[in-house]
Amino acid sequence: MVFQIILKNSYFEDFLQLASVIVLAYGIYVLLSKVTKWFEVRKRGPPGPIGLPFVGYLPFLGKESHKTFWNLRKKYGNIMSVYLGPKYMVVLNDYNAAKDVLCNAGALDRSPDIFSHLGDIGFIAENGETWVEQRRYCLSATRDLGLGRGHWEDLIMDETSSFMKYLAGLKGKPTDISHGMASSITSNIISLLIGRRLKKEEEAEKVQLSIDYAEIAFTYTAPSNPTTVVPELRKFCEKFKIAGFDKAFETVQKFSSFIRDEINLHKTSQDFRNVQDFINSYLEKISDLSKKEDVKHAFSESMLEGNLAILFLGASDTIFSSLGWLYRLISKHKDIQEKVHAELMEVLGKDGRARYEERQKIPYTFAVLMESQRFASNVPLSTTRSANQDIHINGYVIPKGSEITANLWALHHDPAYWDEPEEFRPERFLTEGGTKLVKNPPSFAPFSIGRRNCPGETIAWMEILSYFSETLKRFEVSSPPQKDPEFIIENGLVSRLAPQPLCFIERKH
């Protein structure tokens, strides 16, 4: 009764009308502010397509956004801009532009959302002094621990040998080796980081968990992924169990728990306290710093957990995709395959091992690896940076707050640098009559450019070389009879090839 009287009161009706006008006016003000800001940014920044309201250019990117950006350069140039959802992104389609911008101090910050679905991800999600401190330590620690030597090398060789036994057991029959290869690579990288080999049978669940975690990073992470540019959309999908986002979240939580258990094992088990590995090195650093007063630092067990996760992801997906491309490419180019086999047998012999630090001894083999990275461009778009200040480049201004990505596929297929870029030719990475590797070739950036490049680069090269060289010493790789190699790409953060059975036929030495 009282409520009805209030509703009929003329003063209250006037108040409602006034409130409605205020709300409408505020909504118009917010919309006009956003439109004005949008035009101001577009006026200052590089040119680019307009797109649609609210979603920007997202609906027009297609399945291969890197190729869409490459085609747009004909109209807008090597430095262009697009709105992807609410985010303003600058795309760098040329080597010089990518080098100038990504090496600029104003472009050293990481975009805050690209890895947010992976939880605590360590230094790669940090900026400023914390990023410098943690990245420097991680790279220094892996070198000090003997990256590619000693205990690390033993772990790699043991796992590679196990994979060769797996291939031999196939007896040359056409087989999709995707899961077997993923299991081997995942076990290998995890072993390097936690200081022990996972037991394939007793700890099969942990191996599969690690594979699933890497798969989530591959599937749900990409600069042009709608859930990356609109993080609220990802949270919505998680909450309402859409497109597997809820299961992805559970996997991330389980992987984090697995890593925490390994850290605790190093703290509590006498068997692990004396192992020279990354976890013990980091825990010792935390202990040393805790004894010092007034020393600012970001070392913590949660940061250690995140650093382990990103070092794992930085290598695992890249290695899996790279080997998939390599096996497929050499099954197509049998002449290249035979040249690699001949070089490996001549230089290393049946029992010798290819080592990353000695790659100059097998230039043709390593040139094949480099050409595969160029040709496949496993990471077609670099993970996004965020401009922490206005960046002036080629007469344009990349406004502070802009997101930035380099089109690495474009860098690797630019005819200004690569003659017939659609051809697979390892010789382009050789000099002096094919006896030396080209050092620092321009427009070659498989692990991105500058100080914020992929932290797993050395581990990735080392592992790819180990698996590839051992395979080609022992096996002839081919597609099944009457079946040509297929190159159907599954796009995500990394461009993988869709599974196809291959034959691994053991050679008779």
Secondary structure, DSSP 8 states (H G I E B T S, - for coil): -HHHHHHH-HHHHHHHHHHHHHHHHHHHHHHHHHHHHHHHHHHHS------BTTTBTGGGS-S-HHHHHHHHHHHH-SEEEEEETTEEEEEE-SHHHHHHHHTSGGG-EE-SSTTGGG---GGGG--HHHHHHHHHHHHHHHHHTTTTSHHHHHHHHHHHHHHHHHHHTTTT--B--HHHHHHHHHHHHHHHHHSS---TTTTHHHHHHHHHHHHHHHHH--TT-HHHH-HHHHHHHHHTT-TTHHHHHHHHHHHHHHHHHHHHHHHH-HHHHT--SHHHHHHHHHHHHHTSTT------HHHHHHHHHHHHHHHHHHHHHHHHHHHHHHHH-HHHHHHHHHHHHHHTTTT----GGGGGGSHHHHHHHHHHHHHH-SSSB---EE-SS-EEETTEEE-TT-EEEEBHHHHHT-TTTSSSTTS--GGGGEETTTTEE-SS-TT--TT-SSTTS-TTHHHHHHHHHHHHHHHHHHEEEE--TT------EE-SSS-EE----BEEEE---
